[in-house]
């Protein structure tokens, strides 16, 4: 029986980012890229975070970023936790971002792509500008629940109707006088 998506349930997906290095510009080969299985066609509703970042001088905390979205690399959102901190060093950030209005979802493979990068490159390519010292990113996703596809559902209903019809014929046959 085939399965499709109809109903949904919200699920938090937590990602430990401890030790991830912030290397090169978005899309560069040296960046840390992770794929997290969140379920086929899952919709990203919210991102919350509690993290500690370290920017190596002369790099800035405001330059460290995370881009996330479908595994194709298309439909990505870039997030800069230290967006207003134009200084080097270490800082802790917490917060929440509502993604509901963006209609951001992963594809049929169910993979959420995370790319850690820099908005500006201060050091040579392949040399870390900073590090995500610790913490967690939590994505609130709505996963599709499995329900029968229309063709499978129609076949099942036809089978039930045939069984009900057969039962009615048997009942009538058993009531006939001999």
C-alpha positions as CSV (number, residue, x, y, z in Angstrom):
1,X,0.0,0.0,0.0
2,X,1.4,3.4,-1.0
3,X,1.7,6.2,1.6
4,X,1.2,9.9,1.1
5,X,1.3,13.0,3.4
6,X,-1.8,14.4,4.9
7,X,-1.9,14.8,8.7
8,X,1.0,16.3,10.6
9,X,2.7,16.4,14.0
10,X,5.1,19.0,15.4
11,X,8.5,17.6,16.5
12,X,11.6,19.3,17.9
13,X,14.9,18.3,16.3
14,X,17.9,19.3,18.4
15,X,21.4,19.6,16.9
16,X,24.5,19.9,19.1
17,X,26.9,22.3,17.4
18,X,29.8,22.0,19.8
19,X,33.2,22.3,18.2
20,X,32.0,23.2,14.6
21,X,34.6,25.5,13.0
22,X,33.5,28.6,11.0
23,X,35.8,28.5,8.0
24,X,35.1,30.0,4.6
25,X,32.4,31.9,2.7
26,X,29.0,30.4,2.0
27,X,29.2,27.6,-0.6
28,X,33.0,27.1,-0.3
29,X,34.3,23.5,-0.2
30,X,36.0,23.9,3.2
31,X,32.8,24.6,5.2
32,X,31.3,22.1,7.6
33,X,28.0,20.8,6.1
34,X,25.7,18.5,7.9
35,X,22.5,16.7,6.6
36,X,19.9,15.9,9.3
37,X,17.0,13.6,8.6
38,X,13.9,15.4,9.6
39,X,11.4,13.4,7.5
40,X,10.2,13.7,3.9
41,X,8.6,17.0,3.1
42,X,8.9,18.2,6.7
43,X,8.2,21.9,7.2
44,X,10.5,24.1,9.3
45,X,8.4,26.2,11.7
46,X,10.8,27.6,14.2
47,X,14.5,27.7,15.1
48,X,15.6,28.3,18.7
49,X,19.2,28.4,19.9
50,X,21.3,28.5,23.0
51,X,25.0,28.6,21.8
52,X,28.4,30.0,22.5
53,X,30.5,31.4,19.7
54,X,34.2,32.4,19.5
55,X,35.5,34.6,16.8
56,X,39.3,34.7,16.3
57,X,40.7,38.2,16.0
58,X,40.4,40.0,13.5
59,X,37.3,38.1,12.6
60,X,34.0,39.2,14.2
61,X,31.2,37.4,15.9
62,X,28.8,39.1,13.5
63,X,30.4,37.2,10.6
64,X,29.7,33.7,11.8
65,X,26.6,32.2,10.1
66,X,24.6,29.1,9.6
67,X,22.6,28.5,6.4
68,X,19.9,25.8,6.4
69,X,17.2,24.4,4.2
70,X,16.5,21.6,1.7
71,X,19.4,19.2,0.9
72,X,19.5,20.6,-2.7
73,X,21.1,23.8,-1.4
74,X,18.2,25.8,-2.8
75,X,15.8,27.6,-0.6
76,X,18.3,28.3,2.1
77,X,18.0,30.7,5.0
78,X,21.1,32.3,6.5
79,X,21.2,32.9,10.3
80,X,23.8,35.0,12.1
81,X,23.4,34.6,15.9
82,X,25.9,37.3,16.7
83,X,24.6,39.7,14.1
84,X,25.1,42.9,16.0
85,X,28.4,42.0,17.7
86,X,31.2,43.6,15.7
87,X,34.0,42.3,18.0
88,X,36.2,39.3,18.3
89,X,36.2,37.0,21.3
90,X,33.5,34.8,22.9
91,X,29.8,35.4,23.5
92,X,26.7,33.4,24.3
93,X,23.5,33.7,22.4
94,X,19.9,32.5,22.9
95,X,16.8,33.2,21.0
96,X,14.0,32.0,18.7
97,X,13.2,32.7,15.1
98,X,9.7,32.0,13.7
99,X,10.0,30.4,10.3
100,X,6.3,29.7,9.8
101,X,5.7,32.4,7.2
102,X,8.6,31.3,5.0
103,X,7.1,28.0,3.8
104,X,10.5,26.5,4.2
105,X,10.6,22.7,3.8
106,X,12.9,19.8,3.0
107,X,12.4,17.6,-0.1
108,X,11.4,14.0,-0.5
109,X,14.7,12.8,0.8
110,X,13.8,14.4,4.2
111,X,17.3,15.9,4.7
112,X,17.8,19.3,6.3
113,X,21.1,20.8,5.1
114,X,23.2,22.9,7.6
115,X,26.2,24.8,6.3
116,X,28.4,26.7,8.8
117,X,30.3,29.6,7.1
118,X,31.6,33.2,7.3
119,X,29.9,36.3,6.0
120,X,33.4,37.8,5.5
121,X,36.7,35.9,5.2
122,X,39.5,37.3,7.4
123,X,42.0,34.5,7.1
124,X,43.3,32.4,4.3
125,X,40.9,29.8,2.7
126,X,40.7,26.7,4.9
127,X,41.7,28.5,8.0
128,X,39.1,28.9,10.7
129,X,37.8,32.4,11.5
130,X,35.9,31.2,14.5
131,X,34.3,28.2,16.3
132,X,30.9,27.3,17.7
133,X,32.1,26.4,21.2
134,X,29.0,24.7,22.3
135,X,25.2,24.7,22.4
136,X,22.2,23.5,20.6
137,X,20.1,24.5,17.7
138,X,16.5,23.2,17.9
139,X,14.3,23.1,14.8
140,X,10.6,22.7,15.3
141,X,9.4,20.7,12.3
142,X,6.0,19.5,11.1
143,X,6.4,16.0,9.8
144,X,4.0,14.5,7.3
145,X,2.2,11.5,8.7
146,X,1.6,8.4,6.6
147,X,-1.8,7.9,5.2
148,X,-2.9,5.8,2.3
149,X,-2.7,7.3,-1.2
150,X,-6.0,7.8,-3.0
151,X,-5.6,4.7,-5.2
152,X,-4.7,2.5,-2.3
153,X,-7.5,3.8,-0.2
154,X,-10.0,3.3,-3.1
155,X,-8.8,-0.3,-3.5
156,X,-9.2,-1.0,0.2
157,X,-12.7,0.6,0.3
158,X,-13.7,-1.5,-2.8
159,X,-12.5,-4.7,-0.9
160,X,-14.6,-3.7,2.2
161,X,-17.6,-3.1,0.1
162,X,-17.3,-6.5,-1.7
163,X,-17.0,-8.2,1.7
164,X,-20.1,-6.4,3.0
165,X,-22.0,-7.3,-0.1
166,X,-21.0,-11.0,0.2
167,X,-22.1,-10.9,3.9
168,X,-25.5,-9.5,2.8
169,X,-25.9,-12.3,0.2
170,X,-25.1,-15.0,2.8
171,X,-27.6,-13.5,5.3
172,X,-30.4,-13.5,2.7
173,X,-29.5,-17.1,1.7
174,X,-29.7,-18.3,5.3
175,X,-33.1,-16.7,5.8
176,X,-34.8,-18.4,2.8
177,X,-37.4,-21.0,3.7
178,X,-36.5,-24.5,2.4
